Amino acid sequence: MTAAVAIAAGAACGVLSVEERPAAQVATISLKHDFKETPRGRLVVRNGDGKVVFSDSGAEFPYIWNLTDASGAQVAEGRYEVEAYLHGGAAYGRSSAAEIVVSRD
């Protein structure tokens, strides 16, 4: 099962999805898009309180997040939101949040 969220970027748009439901070791984040050029950007992961626990300003898709925070420690089990701030050529966009559920059981 995947979670999908539509994004808009001027004339370009796409869909952000998370493959693992729940994620135990990694979360694979994919982007389907209609940008004229392959988009890249900043990926941001927030915990349930809205605090940024991880970000990568050079994200390319598919992106494999190893479920660690900015200091390299494993994140706690729970719900997280991921979004991306994207650019491809002259087009820019921001995704809505997609959910990542971390469960190591």
Sequence and secondary structure as in RCSB ss.txt:
>XXXX:A:sequence
MTAAVAIAAGAACGVLSVEERPAAQVATISLKHDFKETPRGRLVVRNGDGKVVFSDSGAEFPYIWNLTDASGAQV
AEGRYEVEAYLHGGAAYGRSSAAEIVVSRD
>XXXX:A:secstr
  EEEEEEETTEEEEEEE  SSBSS EEEEEEE  SS  EEEEEEE TTS EEEEEEEE SSEEE SB TTS B 
 SEEEEEEEEEEETTEEEEE  EEEEE   
